[in-house]
Amino acid sequence: MAGDRRPGGAVSGQGAGRASSGLAAVGASARPWGRYDDARTAIVRDTLRAVISALVAEAGRGRLDILDAGGGTGGFAVPLAGLGHNVTVIDPSPDSLAAAERRAAEMDVPLTVVQGDVADLALVAGDQSADLVLCHSVLEYVDSPADAMASIAQVLRPAGAVSVLAASSVAAVIHRALAGRFDDARRLLAGIGGASGQPDGTRGEPGAAGPRRFTVAAVVSLIEGAGLRPGSAHGVRVFADLVPGMFADADPGAADALMALEQAASAHPAFHDIATQFHIVGYR
């Protein structure tokens, strides 16, 4: 049932004593993010590193209370727990939570998992209980993105932050056009309403199924609508999803070059909406 703690939801380990303000510390006793995913996740990781450092300084303590809403198998949550932070993953899928528990056990770090939805955050953690909430690839699937963001704002402490990672509606049009799916691209394009897109996202056409997609302006509107202050946006996977994998495989230096290109393009406003995803941090 949503909001119920799974039996054995807390995974204990020697990692409980480790605390750090940055993600770079993960490595010696916990497996870091793999090189394969570097170009796709480096921008988010680097931004989180800076956000966490600032939150630690603001709170005056090295151990933050972090909620990962829709955290799935713990790809971000487990490394953060490995740094000594108190991390709770909330996800509707028991299979995903079981995978997160296994990952935490393999890395010997503490992690709490709770079966539930983003709407259950306040029931699970309480009002103003979190220093940081991760909302990665969640707004695409919830019934109401505005209600989800309001739920997140409710659990944030003063000076707390939310990390939002969302799929780009503009990039979806580009990717379908490049794949030769021109009619699909045109239908998706028609669903991007106005100059800023719809605050609750688009699905391409009325009544269409599948995940929502957003413009940067639409997510900024959701953050502001919840009473939070949006920070800078970063494009995620601007080129990584467009470049054929064989290029990176053939040249040992290509992966590093691609990562450098991603980092350079991520902060450029012209590339925000054409990135596969974009990352925005909202602040209380």
Order of alpha helices (4+ residues) and beta strands (2+ residues): beta-alpha-beta-alpha-beta-alpha-beta-alpha-beta-alpha-beta-alpha-alpha-alpha-beta-alpha-alpha-beta
